[in-house]
């Protein structure tokens, strides 16, 4: 069977030829490759959103990855879940389009998803998002419950990027690689950097994830397959003035100040009407006890779960536990109607 080493010489490799490794790492049966393929949806001219489609039936679940990740972070979960699903490359990630203003906020992500999901996942009954994808899911659930009838938010709350939060390098995990070293002399150097920050998963799985999230440049070096390096438009007044979109113009003040400031999403949490589950990595420091309590205060119907042995990336650290939670959540909740919730400001 194909290994990661077999893919290093060309970027146009068989991205689904490594799924047998996913199964082997968790002692799961793998008789043949599932029906899985990559597709694109045009958001607007020259802007295509890329996604992986699992199965042939209308997708039941949409998966949104974290910052600096891509749709392949859901390979374990989609493979073991066995339901028709879509795993999206958010703008600026994977094989999706890049924004000139480099604003990859939850608000702008939802603008793109609103244009895409009604055509590529019209029958989806749940959206599952981790980290940046989870913050995006919060906003999508509040703004468009018709596109997000159930919401699963993994290891993130609107408090996640508070400036007063301090974490060690290990506690930050591979998130610490974002904005650090953008180019590596070899694939092994890149993989070793990620393995060192991934204590809860098999090195083979981390190495494969790096392969899906990197490409070889013309000079033979390796770089990440996302657009999160360098300054952002919100930090450059001239860019902000010339490239601001209509959605940015009406966005919360916190978003205009910095797209990584998620605190205004607490108001979205208060507005959610769909069945919602918050899943927290038991070893993660990205969600604190007080964050979970605030989420529950604002959304009393919340289902709140802790996954032992998982860091920030629950879907990679403990995929079987996450699959069990998803199956139970889908079985014990009913998709929401699109009724608008009236809330009192908190």
N, C-alpha and C positions, 0 to 999 in steps of 0.2 A: 504493500500500500504506500501511498504518497506520504512523505514526511516534510516537515518545514524545510529541511536542508535541500529538498528537491525543488523548492520554489524560489530560491534566492537569486538565481541568475536572471530571471525575467519578472517584470511586474504583472504581466498578463498571465498569471498562474490560475489554476483551478481552485478558487477560493472555498469551494465546498468539498474538496477532495480530502480535507483533514478532519472531517466530522467523526471519523472512526476513532480518532484520538480522544475527542470529547467523551464519547461513550466509554472507552476503556478506562479513563481516569476515574470514573465513578462506577465501574463494574456494571454498566448497563448494556443490555443486548444491542447489537448492531448487525443486522442481517443484510441490509442494503441501504444505499443512500436514499434519504427521504426526498420527496418532491420539494425542491427548494431552488429559487432562482432570483436573480437581481433584476430590478426594474427601475424606471425613472418616470417622474411625473413633472410636467412643465408647470411651474408656478407662475411664471411670466416669461416673456422672451429672454432667452439666454440664461434662465435660472431654472435648473432642474433639481428636484429633490430626489435623492436616490433611496431605495429601500429594498430589503430582502423579503421575499414572499415565501412563507412556509405553507405547503399544502396547495390544493387546487380549489377548495371550497371558499366561499366568501369569508374573509378574515374575521375572526371573533375578537381578537385582541390586537392592540397596537402597542408596541414597545418603543420607548424613547430612552436613549442612553445618556450618560453623564458627559460633562465637559472633558474634552480630550479623548473621548472614546469614539466608538462607531457602532453600527448595527450588529457587528459580530460579537459584541459583549453579551448578547442574548442567545448565542448558539447553544449553550448548555440547556438553558430553560426551554427554548423552543423545541429542541430535539427531544427532551424528556417529557415535555408537556403534551406533545402530539396533537395539538389543536391548530386549526388554520389561523395564521397570524401574520402580521407585518412587523418587521423591525426596521425603523427609519434611521437613516443618517441625517441628523439635524443639520441645518445650514452651517457651513464652515467646518464640517466634519466628514470623514469618510469620503465618499464620492459625490456628495452634494455640492451645490454651488457655494461660492464665496461671496460675501457682501463687501462692496467697496468701503463702507464705513466700519466694517468689522464689529458690528453690533450683533452679538449672538445671545441676546437676552431672552428670558422667557416670553416677554411680550412680543418680540419680533418672531420668535419661533412659532408662537400661536398664530400670528398673521399668515405664516407659510402653511401651517397645518390646516387652518380653516379653508384654504384654497385646495388642499390636497385630499383631506380625509373623506370628504363627501363623495369623491369619485373613486378612491383606491380602497376605502374601508367603510362603505356605506352601512354595513350591517354590524359593525364592531360593537360589542357590548361592554368593553372595558379598555381603558388606556392605563398602561403601566409605565411609570417613569422613575428613573434613578438619578439622584443628584441634580444636575442642570435639567435633565429630562423630567425629574420629579417636580422641580419648581415650575417647569413648563406645564406639567399636568395640573398643578394647582390652578394656574391661570386659565387653562383650557376648561377645566371642570366648572369653574366659576362663570366664565364667559359663555361657553358653548356646551351646556350639558347634553345637547342633542348629539354632539360629536364625542362625548365622553360620558356614557350612561353609568359607568362605574369608574372609580379612580383608585389606583394603587400607587402610593408614593413611597419610594424606597430611600431611606437614610438621608432625608433632607427636610428642613423646615425653612421658613423665611428668615430665621435667625442664623443660618449656616455660615454666612460670610461676615458676621459682625466683626468689626475691626478689633475688638477687645479680646477675641478668642485666640489663644495661643496653643499650638500643637507641635509636638516633636516631629522630626522628619518621618519616623516610622508611623506615627499616628496619622500623618497626612497621606501616607501610602503613595501610590503612583500619581496621585493628583499633584504631588510635589515636583513631578517632572515637567508639568506645564509651565512654560515660561522660563525653564532652566536651560539646558543644553539642547539647541534645536537640531544640530547636525552631529553625527557620529561617524567615526572612521570605518567602523565595521558593524555588521548586524549583531555580532556577538556582544560588542560593547554596549549597544543599545539594549539588548535583551537582558544582559547582566544588571544594568541599572534598574530595570523594571522588576526583575526577580528579587533583588535586594530589598525592594519596598513592598513585596507581596508575600507576607509570611503565612497566609492562611490558604494558599492554593499551590497546586503542583507546579513545579518549575516548567514542565512541558506545556502546561496550559498558558502560563504567562508568556512563554516564548512564542507560542502560536498566536496569542493575542497581539503581541508586538508585530508579528509578521503582517497580520491583517490591518494594523494601524500605522504602517510605515511603507516607504518606498525608496528605491535606490535612485539617486540623482545621476545626472550625466557624467559627473566626475567620479562615480563609484562610491560615494559616501551615502549615508542613510539619514533620512529625516522623517518627522512625523506627518501623518496624513490628516492634519487639522490646521486651522488658521487662527491660532490663539497666541502667537508670538508677537512681541513688540508692542508699541503703543496702540491705543484704541482711539476711535474717532471722538469718543466722549472726553478724551483727554487732550484733544487737539482742537482749539477753538475754530481754526479756519476750516477744518474738515467738517466739524459739527455744523457750521453755518451753511456750508455748501451741499452737504449730503443728507441732511435731516429729512426723513420721510414723514408722510402725513401721520402715520401711526406713532412715530416718535413725538410729533408735535403735541399729541394728546395724551402721552404716557405720563405716569406719575412722576413727580419732581425727582424722586429718588432714582428712577431709571435714567432720566436725563443727566443726573449727576454722575452716575456710574452704572453701567448695565449689570454689573455683578452685585449691586446692592439689592437684595431681595426683600427687604423689610416691609415694603408696601404690600407684598403678597399676603400679609396677615389679614388684610381686608378681604382678599379673595377667599381665604380659608373660612372667614365668617359668612361668606355668601354661598358656599357650596351646598347644593341640595342632593347630589348624587351619593349613593353608597360609597364610602371611602375607607380605605385601609392604609395605615401608616406602618411600614415595616422598618425596623431599626436593626442595624448590625450590632450584635452583642459586644463586640470588641471595638466598635467605632466610637470616635469622639466627635463626629460631625453633628450628631443629635444628642443634646444633653437632656437630663431628666426634666428640667424646667421648660425645655422646648416642647417635649411631648405633652406636658401638662397644659401648656398654653394652647397647643393644637386641640386638645380634648376640651378645654374650656370654650373655645370658639366653635367647635364642632362636636357637640356632645354625642352624636351618633357614631363617632369615629371608632373603628376597630383598630386597636394598637397592638402590634406584635413585635417581639424581640427574637432575633435569630442567633442562638449561641454559636460561637466559633466563626462568626462572620465579621469582617471589617466593613468598610464603606461600600464595597462592591459585593453586596449580598448575592447577586446573581452569579458571580464567579466563585465566591468563597463557599457558599452552601446552596447550590442550585436545586438539589433535591428537596431541601426544606422549603425553599421558596415555591417550587412547583406544588408542593402539598398545600401551602397556604393559598396559592392562587386557585387551585381546584376547589378548596373548601369555600373560599370567598365567593367564587362564581356560583357555587351550588346553593349557598345559603342567603344570597341577596338577590333582589330583583332589580333589573335595570330601571333607572329613574325615568320619570316623565320629564318634559322640558319646562316644568313650572318654574317661574322665577321666584327666588326666595327674597323676601323683604327682611332686611336686617336693621338693627339699631346700631349706630356707630359705637364702637368700643373705645 
